[in-house]
């Protein structure tokens, strides 16, 4: 990341915070689906105590996309396995650390908008 900072401008964002969730917060996972399912209204994001936080995830993803568009962002560095920023694999919604194929909510929205997404392990 340090080397990348020397070459590029990085803009840190946390879609979950942009959506109104606190830090720290309960663990959250997408229940029976992926970020695309959330955006299509077919699933929900729940936290470990059972609250549905999908509205905050959608709001945060949309706010992050506004920032990306404002700064003409072409590439997004995502956090692996996150229900917001997971790219390629996310937790399955059972809070058992099982992974399934799929993207988080923000990554799904960014991909729909044509933004290239990589994870921190790709750097």
N, C-alpha and C positions, 0 to 999 in steps of 0.2 A: 504494500500500500504506500509506503514511503516513496518508493521509486515512482509509482504512479502519480503521486502528488507533485513530483518534480516536473512532470510532463503535462498534466491535465488539471483542470479545475474540478474538484469534487464537491458536491453539495450533499451533505448528510441529511437524510429524512427518515422519519419513522412513521409509516402510515398508521400504525396503531395509535400513536400519540396524536397524530393529525386528526384521527377519527374521534378523539375524546377519551381514550382509555388512559388510565393512570400508569405511572411507573413508580414502583414495581406493580405488577398485576398478576392475577391468577394465570396459570397455564391455559392456553386456548388451542383448540383443534377444530378442523372442519369435520362435521359429522356426516359420514357416508357420502363423500364426494370430494370435489376439488374447488379451486377458485372460480373456474368457469361455472360450476353448478351454483355457487353463491351468486354470481353476477346474473345468472339466468333464473334466480328465484327457486331453485330446486333443492337447496340444502341450507344448512345453517352453521354458524360458528358458535360453539359453546365453550364456556370456560369450565374449569375443573369442578366448580360448584354448581354447574348446570344452567347458568345464565346464558341466554342467546345474545351474542354481541355482533351479529352479522351486520346490523345497521352501522355500527362504528367502523367495522372493517370496510364496508362499501364506501362510507364517507371518507375514510382515510385514504383509500385507494384513489378516489376521485380527486382529493386534495393533492396527493402526490403527483398525479397525472397533470394537474394544473401547473405545478411547479416545473415538471419536466417539459411541458410545452412552453412555458414562459422562458425557460433557458435553452430551448432547442436541444434537449438532451437526446442523444442517440443511443446511449448504452447505460444500463442500470446494473449495479452490483448488488445482488440480492443475498439474503441470509438463508442458507440451506435449511430446508425442512420446516421453515416458519409458515404458519397459516396465512400470513400476509405475503411474505417474500420468498417462500419456498419455490425452487425452480427444478422441475423434473421429479421431485419426490417430496412428499409431505407426510405427516403422521396421519394415521387412519381414523382418528376421532374417538378411539377407545382409551386413550391415555395410557397405553401399554407400550409405547415407543415403537410400535410396528409401523413400518413405512409402506406407502402405496405410491404408485405413479400419479403424478399430477402437479399442478402449480398452485401457489397461494393466490389470494384474491388480487393483490396489487400486481403481481407478475402476470396473471391472466389478463388484467386490464391493460397493462403496458404492452404485452404481446399483441393484443387486439389493435393497439394504436401504432404498431410497427416498431416499437423500441426493442432493441436487442437486449437480452437479459443474460447475465452470467452470474455465477456465485462467487463468494469470497475464495473458494478453493480453486477457481479458475485463474486467479491473478498470479 
